[in-house]
Amino acid sequence: MEEFRREYEYDEETGVAGFLLIFLITLLSFDFVVVIIILIQSKNVYSELADFLVTPFLGIFGVYLLFKVAFVISLFTKREAVVKLAKFFLLTRGILFSVCIISLYIFLLLNPSVDAMDMSKMETTWQLTFRMLLTPLLYTVLFSVGWTIYFKRSARVRDRYSA
């Protein structure tokens, strides 16, 4: 009986593939959009409340974006430090996003006249809470915790980035 497999089908995958590739694509696409949305909404709120907060805030997000680019590039290197860097990146990302989301929500509750978004579409405080606090906060926490668990337990990550 003939073999149906080709010679190349026995080769093991090398490089960024599987869930690691999904993580990379998520960071470069969807997560980048979330960063821009949080940045724009927070900048609008902070500029309405206190102009002196805008520059440090933009600086923090600029450093975050540079760190994100460096992390994405480091995923393509086969170094042991990538797993530690991933855990640090996810922890930093979770804390930064959570603080921004919670402070944005508190500022909007304290000063509903701020025009960060069309507040007239939201009739109740619950709609504001769900749209501006719970949904992004839940996404941030689940994304960071889920991918941290993946980086800790994945055999592919262990094989690719171990010494």
Residue pairs with C-beta under 8 A, 6 or more apart in sequence:
14 160
15 76
16 24
16 75
16 76
17 156
18 156
19 150
19 154
19 156
20 75
20 154
20 156
20 157
20 160
23 147
23 150
24 72
24 75
26 143
27 68
27 71
27 72
28 72
31 143
34 97
34 136
34 139
35 61
35 64
35 65
35 68
38 97
38 100
38 101
38 104
38 136
39 58
39 61
41 104
41 116
41 117
42 57
42 100
42 103
42 104
43 54
43 57
43 58
44 114
44 115
44 116
45 104
45 107
45 108
45 114
45 116
46 53
46 54
46 57
46 107
47 54
48 111
48 114
48 115
48 116
49 107
49 111
49 114
60 96
64 92
64 93
64 96
67 89
67 92
68 89
68 93
71 85
71 86
71 89
74 81
74 82
74 85
75 82
75 86
78 160
78 161
79 161
80 161
80 162
80 163
82 161
83 151
83 152
83 157
83 161
86 147
86 148
86 151
87 148
87 151
87 152
90 143
90 144
90 147
90 148
90 151
91 144
91 148
93 140
93 143
93 144
94 140
94 141
94 143
94 144
94 145
97 136
97 137
97 140
98 137
98 140
98 141
101 132
101 133
101 136
101 137
101 140
102 133
102 137
104 116
104 132
105 128
105 129
105 132
105 133
107 114
108 114
108 116
108 119
108 128
108 132
109 125
109 128
112 119
117 132
119 128
122 128
122 131
150 157
151 157
